[in-house]
Amino acid sequence: MLSIDLKGKRAVVTGGSRGVGRATALMLARAGADVGISYHSRAEAAQATVADLERLGVRAWAEQGDLADVAAAERLITRAVAEFGGLDILIGNAGIWPPEDTPIARMDDAQWRRTLAVNLDAIFFTTRAAARVMESGGRIVLVGSTAGQRGEAGHADYAATKGAIISFVKSIAIELAPRDITVNCVAPGWIDTEMCAVPFADGGRERIAESIPLGRVATAEDVAGPIVFLCSGLARHITGEILNVNGGSVLCG
C-alpha cells in the first residue's frame, strides 16, 4: 500500500489553530512529521490543536503572533529551529477574507492595507525567514485561492493578495530549486470553515454548492490532503505549480 511517510520531518503551519491549517497540521502529524503552529489570538484552540498533535506521537508547539509583523514572523521560524533543530516544511496558510462585499470605490485604505499585510506581508516575512534556514529537500506550500486566478468582485483586496502569492510562488520556486527546495501553491475554492460563515448563511451554502461542478463545498481535509502530498517524496519533481482544489469551479465562468 502506497502511503506518505514524513517521519523525521520538521514542519511549521501558519494559522494552524483552526480550519485548513489545523487539518493540515494533523495530517502532517499522522504522516509522522513534528509540527509547530502559529496562531494570532485563539490561544485555547491553538493549545487544543497542540494536544491533538502530541496524542499522535509527534513533537508539537504553538507560537502566538501577528505574522504581518516581521519580528513575529522571524520569531516563529527561530522557534522551529530551536525546538526541532531545523526546518523541512513551511505551510503558509494564515490569512483573512473580509466577508462583506466592498466595491473598489468604497474600499477604504485601512481594509486594503490590512488585507495586504495579513495575506501578503506575512507570507513574505515567514517564507524569507524559512528560506534562510531550510535544508536541502525542503518543501514550501503557500495557500492561494481561486480568487487569485480569476478575481472576485467585491473582494479586490483579497484577490490581489492571492494573485500575488501565485506569482511569488513561481518566482521563488526558480530561486530555491538549486537547493532542492520545492515551492508550490494550493488554490482552494469554497471551503467549509468558519471564514465562510457569512456567505453560507440563509441558503448561501446550498447555492454555492450548486455552482461547483462536483456539487459540494470542500472540507478542510479536502484541502489539507493535496498540501501534504506536495510535502512528500511523491511530489519531489513538482515545483512552481498551482494546484487547484475547488471541485472544478475555476473552469466555470
FENCORKA-V705805 format. One record per residue. RES is the residue in one small letter. OMEGA is omega as a letter, one per 20 degrees, with the letter a starting at -180 (999 if undefined). Layout:
RES;OMEGA / RES;OMEGA
This chain:
m;r / l;r / s;r / i;a / d;r / l;r / k;a / g;r / k;a / r;a / a;r / v;r / v;r / t;a / g;a / g;a / s;a / r;r / g;a / v;r / g;r / r;a / a;r / t;r / a;a / l;r / m;r / l;r / a;r / r;r / a;r / g;a / a;r / d;a / v;r / g;r / i;r / s;r / y;a / h;a / s;a / r;a / a;a / e;r / a;r / a;a / q;r / a;r / t;r / v;r / a;r / d;r / l;a / e;r / r;r / l;r / g;r / v;r / r;a / a;r / w;r / a;r / e;r / q;r / g;r / d;a / l;r / a;r / d;a / v;a / a;r / a;r / a;a / e;r / r;r / l;a / i;r / t;r / r;r / a;r / v;a / a;a / e;a / f;a / g;a / g;a / l;r / d;a / i;r / l;r / i;r / g;a / n;a / a;r / g;r / i;r / w;r / p;a / p;a / e;r / d;a / t;r / p;a / i;a / a;a / r;a / m;a / d;a / d;a / a;r / q;a / w;a / r;r / r;r / t;r / l;a / a;a / v;a / n;a / l;r / d;a / a;r / i;r / f;a / f;a / t;a / t;r / r;r / a;r / a;a / a;a / r;a / v;a / m;a / e;r / s;a / g;a / g;a / r;r / i;r / v;r / l;a / v;r / g;a / s;r / t;a / a;r / g;a / q;a / r;r / g;r / e;a / a;a / g;a / h;a / a;r / d;a / y;a / a;r / a;a / t;a / k;r / g;r / a;r / i;r / i;r / s;r / f;r / v;a / k;a / s;a / i;r / a;r / i;a / e;a / l;a / a;r / p;r / r;a / d;r / i;r / t;a / v;a / n;a / c;r / v;a / a;r / p;r / g;r / w;a / i;r / d;r / t;r / e;a / m;a / c;a / a;a / v;a / p;r / f;a / a;r / d;r / g;a / g;a / r;a / e;r / r;r / i;r / a;r / e;a / s;a / i;a / p;r / l;r / g;r / r;r / v;a / a;r / t;r / a;r / e;r / d;r / v;a / a;a / g;r / p;r / i;a / v;r / f;a / l;r / c;a / s;r / g;r / l;a / a;a / r;r / h;r / i;r / t;a / g;a / e;r / i;a / l;a / n;r / v;a / n;r / g;r / g;a / s;r / v;r / l;a / c;r / g;999
